[in-house]
Structure formats: C-alpha cells, structure tokens
Amino acid sequence: MINGEFGFWANRNEPIRADPLRESGRADVVIVGGGYTGLWTALALRAADPSLDIAVLEAEQFGFGASGRNGGWLSSKPVGMRRVLARGSGREAVLDVERRLLETMETVVDEFAAAGVDIGAERGGWIQVARTAPELARLQSSLAGHRSWGLGEEHVRLVDGDALRERIDIHDAVGALVSPDCVRVDPFLLLRGVVERARAAGIRLYERSRVTAVEPGAVRVGALELRAQRIVLGTEGYTAGLAGRGREMLPLNSAMIATRRLDDAEWARIGWDPAAGLSGSAHTYFYGQRTPDGRIIIGGRGKPYRFGSGFDDRGQVDHGTVRALEAIVEDLFPGLGAEAEYAWCGVLGVPRDWTPFIDWDSGSGILQLGGYAGQGVTAARLAADAAAALLTGSDDPIARIPWVRQRPRRWEPEPLRWIGANGLYRAYSVADWVEQRSSSPRTSVIAKVADVIAGR
Ligand SMILES: Cc1cc2nc3c(=O)[nH]c(=O)nc-3n(C[C@H](O)[C@H](O)[C@H](O)COP(=O)(O)OP(=O)(O)OC[C@H]3O[C@@H](n4cnc5c(N)ncnc54)[C@H](O)[C@@H]3O)c2cc1C
C-alpha cells in the first residue's frame, strides 16, 4: 500500500514543476498559497486587469495542499452555514451565492471542455445515504431545510431504499437524498489545468517558496523579500503555520483510502452509478466516489485534529485509520473485500463559524480568503472571482456576495482547542453507536449537544 506521498491523485499523475523564488523584487499582487484559491485568484485578477504583474508563492509544490488530495466532488452543495450568512446579508444574498455556486460548477467544466483540457470530469450527481431511522429523519429534516431555501425537486429529492438500489446497492440503506448537482473530477488534473492556464497567462509561479512573514506591502521568503501593494492569503487549512495566525482557521484532518481496482462483475454487483459521489449521514461522516480507473475512494475517519494546529507528514495515515476506512467499505458492501492500495490525508480550513470568508483590508492591502470547511473545490473558484473584483475595485455585484465579510472570531487557545475538537469527534462516534442500537428515529442527545458546542 502507498501511504501518504500526497495521496492517490498525485501518484496517478505527473508532478507539476516550477522554480523557487531566487531573488527579491516586487510585483503588483503577491499571492500566498498554490492551491485552487491562490491560482484561481491569480487568473481572475489577470482577466480583470491584464496589466498586473502577479506572483504566486507555494511553500511546497503546486497541489501539495487539499487541492491536490481531495475527494473530487466539484459540487454546488451550499458551503458554510446559511443562517450565519443570512444574519449578515439577508436571505436573497444567500440564495444568490447558492445560484452562483451552481453556475461556477458548470463554468469550470465548460471552460476546460472548451479548451480540450481533461480534468476527469463526469457528471454523476451526489447521493447521501441513510442507514438507520435517525439518519433518515435527519435527511428528511435536511430536505425540508433545502426546500425552505428554495431548492426544488430538480436539485434535491428523497428516495426510498428500493429506488436507491437502482443506483447503488448499499447494505441496510433505508433511503437517500439524491441530487444531480455534482461532477466527479480528478482533483490533481483540475489543479494542473489551473496551473497551466496561469502559466500561459504569464503569471509568475514559484514553488518551494515558503512565505515566512507577511506584512503590509511585503512578504518574506526566508532571506528574500517580495514587495507588493496587494497581498492575498490563500493558505486555507495551513494558515495556522503563518506567524501570529495560529487560531484563525482550524486545520481539520481528513483521511482517505483508494481500494484495489474492482472488476466489472464486482461493479455490477454493487451497481454503483459510475460517477455519483456518495456520502453518509452518520455524525462521523464519510464520503467517496468511483475513480476513473475503477477503485472506490472513501474518506472521513482519522485523527480529526492535531495538538497546536499541527499538520500531517506528507499525508501519512496511521494503520488504525486505514482499517477504519476499509471497514466502512466492507460495511457498505459486505463481502467485497476491497482492501486499500492507497491511503492519505490532508487538511481543510475551518473558521470558527464554519462559513467561508473573503476579508479585504484595503488599509493594509491584505486580502484573506478561504474557510470552505471541506467543500472548496467549486467554492474556491467563486471566492477567487469575488476576491479579484474587490482587489481591482470593480462594482460587479460579485464583490458583495455574503462571503465578503470580516474574518470570524478566532478559535479557542490550546489545550481547549484540542480537547474541544477531539472531544466532539469522540462524542459524535458515541452518538452513532447509540443510534445504531436504538429503535428510536430521534437523533442522539449527545450529537445535539455536540452540535451546539461546535457552533454548527
Ligand atoms: C481529504 C480531503 C477531501 C476533500 N474532498 C473535497 C471534495 O470532494 N469536494 C470539495 O469541494 N472539497 C473537498 N475538500 C476540500 C477542498 O479540497 C479544499 O477546500 C480546497 O482544496 C482548498 O483550496 P485552497 O487553495 O484554499 O487550499 P489548499 O489546496 O490547501 O492550498 C493551500 C496551499 O498553501 C500552501 N501554503 C501554506 N502555507 C504557505 C506559506 N507559508 N507560504 C507559501 N505557501 C503556503 C500549501 O502548501 C498549500 O499548497 C477536501 C479536503 C480534503 C483534505
């Protein structure tokens, strides 16, 4: 089994190469972070003002972060908490940002298709399965929530266990929410596509160039300095690694496995609609998809949070987590025996209110964006377009989407952060255990309390 090394997608694809920054200098805009957020922001800025000299600085290599290691759901699922956004901007603004997510998902697919660039896109929608009565009750309540926010049958609906089996045969399934609004992509190919577009657009790309200090008007890369009137921070889950920013975004860890390739008979047996993204409804959430080369990838378990906002070592996953993820596959499809051939993990950035933000401080010239809490593949493009509008002083309404707001309050100091994050994860595991053994359709009180503490 290949464990770590940035994960399945990076192993499957040729690495992306760029030079490091070698001398001090200046640019019109410096962007810190070479994931979707940083790169899309660079491209959106270039489109808004072709005269800009833009430099992107990546600490490791392009695609090192979550953008090169994720589950490949390019979806228009709502990102962040609707009630948080509505409190600041009103209902219409929330509806507007959700419409824009759907448009953005289509735009990403269409643009690469028109350019003849393969990002492994296949439209399959998403399925969220319920396997217990409380899970089904939560899906019903989630559906009611979607309806109250104007999402109709054409975007999401509830199906029973029999209807679900026509699309995927999951052991013990009692129902599912299904939606057509998700495109399966190869996340690394998508990242490469964005890098190549940025390169072709004349954007300066530097890898192995870790920013060690950020101040108004300049960033430092070790002994070098790059001066710029405008600086963008697109470091998402890695933001805690920047001096003085340890509590802005919780780096939540998510682990994944890719199984061996299944043969045609096995796929026929489990009947998985080829490109549908699959997720669960337990409190300890799982998500997955079929890979283009015929594997199941499943993610979700693992050590959710490392003390002091620490990061993984090149995506290495402990043995227990691999076994736990293999157990999910076996539990969904008993007897399949699809052991892991790849295991990896990555970090996603979670703000204190679980909702994205684009914080533009024109005084300091620093714009920070991110906080998609595990749903950034589509969202990063939308946030980037809004960021570029703000940075260039455009009066396009995109500059007023509700994600444009001050960064939420910081997370608690250690050891509270560690106790909270890991304690909540433990509580959710216990809640799942209780619900699986109960005949009641009610969500466990433990999970309800945990939700309140987590602020979700
Ligand atoms: C396992 C996993 C599965 C996921 N699945 C999905 C999914 O299916 N669908 C979905 O929508 N979202 C998913 N996500 C979330 C999604 O991948 C992220 O929201 C998105 O990639 C964030 O992009 P980003 O560019 O903001 O951050 P990143 O891709 O993390 O990029 C940040 C970059 O900044 C660099 N950096 C950090 N510090 C510095 C520094 N000091 N100097 C220079 N560079 C620095 C990092 O090396 C990194 O490359 C998943 C995330 C994980 C971890």
The ligand as an SDF file (V2000), in Angstrom:
LIG
                    3D

 53 58  0  0  0  0  0  0  0  0999 V2000
   -9.0910   14.6500    2.1130 C   0  0  0  0  0  0  0  0  0  0  0  0
   -9.9020   15.8260    1.6160 C   0  0  0  0  0  0  0  0  0  0  0  0
  -11.0150   15.6040    0.8060 C   0  0  0  0  0  0  0  0  0  0  0  0
  -11.7620   16.7000    0.3350 C   0  0  0  0  0  0  0  0  0  0  0  0
  -12.7900   16.4640   -0.5460 N   0  0  0  0  0  0  0  0  0  0  0  0
  -13.4370   17.5190   -1.1090 C   0  0  0  0  0  0  0  0  0  0  0  0
  -14.4140   17.3140   -2.1310 C   0  0  0  0  0  0  0  0  0  0  0  0
  -14.6410   16.1930   -2.5930 O   0  0  0  0  0  0  0  0  0  0  0  0
  -15.0830   18.4150   -2.6070 N   0  0  0  0  0  0  0  0  0  0  0  0
  -14.8300   19.6820   -2.1390 C   0  0  0  0  0  0  0  0  0  0  0  0
  -15.4820   20.6280   -2.5840 O   0  0  0  0  0  0  0  0  0  0  0  0
  -13.8560   19.9010   -1.2270 N   0  0  0  0  0  0  0  0  0  0  0  0
  -13.1450   18.8680   -0.7170 C   0  0  0  0  0  0  0  0  0  0  0  0
  -12.1370   19.0960    0.1760 N   0  0  0  0  0  0  0  0  0  0  0  0
  -11.7820   20.4780    0.4990 C   0  0  0  0  0  0  0  0  0  0  0  0
  -11.0280   21.1490   -0.6550 C   0  0  0  0  0  0  0  0  0  0  0  0
  -10.0250   20.2890   -1.1390 O   0  0  0  0  0  0  0  0  0  0  0  0
  -10.4180   22.4580   -0.1530 C   0  0  0  0  0  0  0  0  0  0  0  0
  -11.4570   23.2650    0.3800 O   0  0  0  0  0  0  0  0  0  0  0  0
   -9.7200   23.2620   -1.2510 C   0  0  0  0  0  0  0  0  0  0  0  0
   -8.8170   22.4470   -1.9710 O   0  0  0  0  0  0  0  0  0  0  0  0
   -8.9950   24.4340   -0.6260 C   0  0  0  0  0  0  0  0  0  0  0  0
   -8.1490   25.0050   -1.5990 O   0  0  0  0  0  0  0  0  0  0  0  0
   -7.1210   26.1100   -1.1390 P   0  0  0  0  0  0  0  0  0  0  0  0
   -6.3570   26.5160   -2.3160 O   0  0  0  0  0  0  0  0  0  0  0  0
   -7.8480   27.1660   -0.3890 O   0  0  0  0  0  0  0  0  0  0  0  0
   -6.1850   25.3730   -0.0720 O   0  0  0  0  0  0  0  0  0  0  0  0
   -5.0210   24.2970   -0.3370 P   0  0  0  0  0  0  0  0  0  0  0  0
   -5.2860   23.4740   -1.5150 O   0  0  0  0  0  0  0  0  0  0  0  0
   -4.8050   23.5990    0.9580 O   0  0  0  0  0  0  0  0  0  0  0  0
   -3.7890   25.1880   -0.7040 O   0  0  0  0  0  0  0  0  0  0  0  0
   -3.0980   25.9650    0.2410 C   0  0  0  0  0  0  0  0  0  0  0  0
   -1.6470   25.9690   -0.2040 C   0  0  0  0  0  0  0  0  0  0  0  0
   -0.9310   26.9350    0.5650 O   0  0  0  0  0  0  0  0  0  0  0  0
    0.3720   26.4540    0.7120 C   0  0  0  0  0  0  0  0  0  0  0  0
    0.9860   27.1730    1.8330 N   0  0  0  0  0  0  0  0  0  0  0  0
    0.7170   27.0430    3.1400 C   0  0  0  0  0  0  0  0  0  0  0  0
    1.4950   27.8530    3.8720 N   0  0  0  0  0  0  0  0  0  0  0  0
    2.2680   28.5400    2.9870 C   0  0  0  0  0  0  0  0  0  0  0  0
    3.2700   29.5260    3.1300 C   0  0  0  0  0  0  0  0  0  0  0  0
    3.6540   29.9640    4.3260 N   0  0  0  0  0  0  0  0  0  0  0  0
    3.8700   30.0120    2.0170 N   0  0  0  0  0  0  0  0  0  0  0  0
    3.5040   29.5830    0.7810 C   0  0  0  0  0  0  0  0  0  0  0  0
    2.5370   28.6290    0.5930 N   0  0  0  0  0  0  0  0  0  0  0  0
    1.9340   28.1250    1.6830 C   0  0  0  0  0  0  0  0  0  0  0  0
    0.1710   24.9770    0.9820 C   0  0  0  0  0  0  0  0  0  0  0  0
    1.3550   24.2310    0.7420 O   0  0  0  0  0  0  0  0  0  0  0  0
   -0.9530   24.6310    0.0290 C   0  0  0  0  0  0  0  0  0  0  0  0
   -0.4810   24.1280   -1.2070 O   0  0  0  0  0  0  0  0  0  0  0  0
  -11.3940   18.0250    0.7010 C   0  0  0  0  0  0  0  0  0  0  0  0
  -10.2750   18.2400    1.5110 C   0  0  0  0  0  0  0  0  0  0  0  0
   -9.5250   17.1620    1.9740 C   0  0  0  0  0  0  0  0  0  0  0  0
   -8.3140   17.4170    2.8410 C   0  0  0  0  0  0  0  0  0  0  0  0
  1  2  1  0
  2  3  1  0
  2 52  2  0
  3  4  2  0
  4  5  1  0
  4 50  1  0
  5  6  2  0
  6  7  1  0
  6 13  1  0
  7  8  2  0
  7  9  1  0
  9 10  1  0
 10 11  2  0
 10 12  1  0
 12 13  2  0
 13 14  1  0
 14 15  1  0
 14 50  1  0
 15 16  1  0
 16 17  1  0
 16 18  1  0
 18 19  1  0
 18 20  1  0
 20 21  1  0
 20 22  1  0
 22 23  1  0
 23 24  1  0
 24 25  2  0
 24 26  1  0
 24 27  1  0
 27 28  1  0
 28 29  2  0
 28 30  1  0
 28 31  1  0
 31 32  1  0
 32 33  1  0
 33 34  1  0
 33 48  1  0
 34 35  1  0
 35 36  1  0
 35 46  1  0
 36 37  1  0
 36 45  1  0
 37 38  2  0
 38 39  1  0
 39 40  1  0
 39 45  2  0
 40 41  1  0
 40 42  2  0
 42 43  1  0
 43 44  2  0
 44 45  1  0
 46 47  1  0
 46 48  1  0
 48 49  1  0
 50 51  2  0
 51 52  1  0
 52 53  1  0
M  END
$$$$
